[in-house]
Amino acid sequence: MNPRVSSVTPNRDLTLYLRFTNGEEGVFDCSPFFEHGVFSELRDPEYFIRASIEGGTVVWPNEQDICPDTLYEDSVKLQKTNA
């Protein structure tokens, strides 16, 4: 089983900055979903930034969600720097 989402920061460019339960961080581009019915509402930046975490995945107020496995597998992982 893939890690789940532990925190999300929605960005105005319609990407999600994600932190996963294994400590990894990544950026997920939501734009490919916008053409699929219920997800078209996510095109609105004011609505998009209302993303939150529920049950280890990202959700929006009108019950849109993205599979946590998709979020993990398709996010661009960020490299940690040693400061």
C-alpha positions as CSV (number, residue, x, y, z in Angstrom):
1,M,0.0,0.0,0.0
2,N,1.3,3.4,-0.9
3,P,1.6,6.2,1.7
4,R,-1.3,8.4,2.3
5,V,-1.5,12.2,2.3
6,S,-0.7,13.8,5.6
7,S,-0.9,17.5,4.5
8,V,-1.8,19.5,1.4
9,T,-1.2,23.0,0.3
10,P,-3.3,24.0,-2.8
11,N,-1.5,26.4,-5.1
12,R,-2.9,29.1,-7.3
13,D,-1.4,27.4,-10.4
14,L,-3.8,24.5,-9.7
15,T,-1.2,22.1,-8.3
16,L,-1.1,20.5,-4.9
17,Y,1.9,20.5,-2.7
18,L,1.6,17.2,-0.8
19,R,3.3,15.7,2.2
20,F,2.9,11.9,2.6
21,T,2.8,9.7,5.7
22,N,6.3,8.3,4.8
23,G,7.8,11.9,4.9
24,E,8.1,12.3,1.1
25,E,6.9,15.5,-0.5
26,G,5.6,16.1,-4.0
27,V,3.7,18.3,-6.4
28,F,0.6,17.0,-8.2
29,D,-0.8,18.7,-11.3
30,C,-4.6,18.5,-11.2
31,S,-5.2,20.0,-14.6
32,P,-5.6,16.6,-16.5
33,F,-8.7,16.0,-14.3
34,F,-10.5,19.2,-15.3
35,E,-12.2,17.7,-18.4
36,H,-13.9,14.9,-16.3
37,G,-17.3,15.9,-15.2
38,V,-17.3,16.5,-11.5
39,F,-13.7,17.7,-11.5
40,S,-14.4,20.7,-13.9
41,E,-15.3,22.7,-10.8
42,L,-11.6,22.5,-9.8
43,R,-10.7,24.9,-12.6
44,D,-11.9,27.8,-10.4
45,P,-8.9,28.9,-8.3
46,E,-11.1,30.1,-5.5
47,Y,-12.7,26.7,-5.2
48,F,-9.5,24.8,-5.8
49,I,-7.7,26.3,-2.8
50,R,-10.4,24.9,-0.5
51,A,-8.8,21.5,-0.7
52,S,-8.4,19.6,2.6
53,I,-7.4,16.2,3.9
54,E,-9.9,13.5,4.8
55,G,-9.1,9.8,5.2
56,G,-5.6,10.2,3.9
57,T,-6.5,11.8,0.6
58,V,-7.3,15.3,-0.8
59,V,-11.0,16.3,-0.9
60,W,-13.0,19.4,-1.9
61,P,-16.3,20.6,-0.4
62,N,-18.5,19.2,-3.2
63,E,-17.2,15.7,-2.6
64,Q,-14.5,15.6,-5.2
65,D,-11.5,13.5,-4.3
66,I,-8.5,12.0,-5.9
67,C,-7.3,8.5,-5.1
68,P,-4.4,8.6,-2.7
69,D,-2.5,6.1,-4.7
70,T,-2.8,8.4,-7.8
71,L,-1.6,11.3,-5.8
72,Y,1.4,9.4,-4.6
73,E,2.3,7.6,-7.8
74,D,1.8,10.6,-10.1
75,S,3.2,13.4,-8.0
76,V,6.6,14.8,-8.8
77,K,8.7,14.0,-5.7
78,L,10.7,16.8,-4.3
79,Q,14.3,16.1,-3.2
80,K,15.1,16.9,0.4
81,T,18.1,19.1,0.9
82,N,20.5,18.7,3.9
83,A,20.8,22.2,5.4
